[in-house]
């Protein structure tokens, strides 16, 4: 795999199984670079499964597999066995529903990924940690207590710390799985504002059940149902004039 | 107005207001130039107004589009919700005012094809009153001045009085027109446009009151504003 990826994601006719259960059926879509794309749909529709395909997080689940189709990131087929998964995950970072800081200091949390990638020069580390915390809009709140435990931070701060940890290794894509569902509205607004600010440099894909959040933060929205991609359009178009009856029923809450 | 945590929201509101104010400036300019074209017999100026109307139309579309985008994306509430609703309605009124200015300009072109008419000056007081109404209406919106917004009804009554008076005068001239009946009819219709511009300005003032106090004064303008019911914000 080439060390420098562009961040366009091309999914072609993807089928995915958990054991004998088909979770994604013939999904094809192109996620454009440096925009925010939201994946929405009812539970079990396959949106998180697809998200986790993009940095091969599903590899960790026994019996989970792509049965056919392909995912290319920057022109490289990431399903190939020759792909270095650690490098892929450096390019394609991930933020989860529940913030998961390590039980270490704020500084160590952000520096962790860099040290993993064998950056040990202290001044370089200091600079990278500061830059990541500034980008994650957390620096002003933690700069005087970098060596205190990350677990002492509030939920919203912990989530931004996890974003800073992802940013530190300079990914080109960040995947977010319900990143604000455990946050209060003010903390969520800060994370959303952060996404909109960083999207000039980074491609974001966000899985959310919060329709208003999808409408606020994303440029494009994909609606999934029972493992199929039903509609993929500019967000304003999808929310104001959806092309598919199923999308309209889901958005209006008249589903099923 | 205080800022939102989510800056995209502020940016969208800022663009909406900016486009609406540009629209108001162009609309006032179109009315001014249409009436100057009439009073000075300047056909070129009338043509300028007709050409400029498409800019106002374009801005109306933009305000609608940004307004809808804000409704879809940010689900505005409270002052924000009233601001979006009021701004979209004001933009519709402004577009209609600009259409009246174009209507005036088209009639000016026709009047100017005939003999010069000194009597066009009779429309000046009506124009001055309509122009003042439009100016005050937009001031009430930009300065969040609900009292100025509500006061427009009184000013409009004066405009209506002037309009009735002038229409009577113009109609009597029409009866003895001696081949100039078309020109007198044009003046009657121009007077009617100025009267309508007054009504539309009153509508803008009503939106400014709604924006500031969440009170809908449409069709109830004779009642005083219930000060004690106003929200503290």
Boltz contact constraints between the chains, C-beta under 6 A:
constraints:
  - contact:
      token1: [A, 189]
      token2: [B, 5]
      max_distance: 6.0
  - contact:
      token1: [A, 189]
      token2: [B, 6]
      max_distance: 6.0
  - contact:
      token1: [A, 192]
      token2: [B, 6]
      max_distance: 6.0
  - contact:
      token1: [A, 193]
      token2: [B, 6]
      max_distance: 6.0
  - contact:
      token1: [A, 193]
      token2: [B, 7]
      max_distance: 6.0
  - contact:
      token1: [A, 196]
      token2: [B, 8]
      max_distance: 6.0
  - contact:
      token1: [A, 212]
      token2: [B, 75]
      max_distance: 6.0
  - contact:
      token1: [A, 215]
      token2: [B, 72]
      max_distance: 6.0
  - contact:
      token1: [A, 215]
      token2: [B, 73]
      max_distance: 6.0
  - contact:
      token1: [A, 216]
      token2: [B, 73]
      max_distance: 6.0
  - contact:
      token1: [A, 236]
      token2: [B, 69]
      max_distance: 6.0
  - contact:
      token1: [A, 236]
      token2: [B, 72]
      max_distance: 6.0
  - contact:
      token1: [A, 239]
      token2: [B, 72]
      max_distance: 6.0
  - contact:
      token1: [A, 240]
      token2: [B, 72]
      max_distance: 6.0
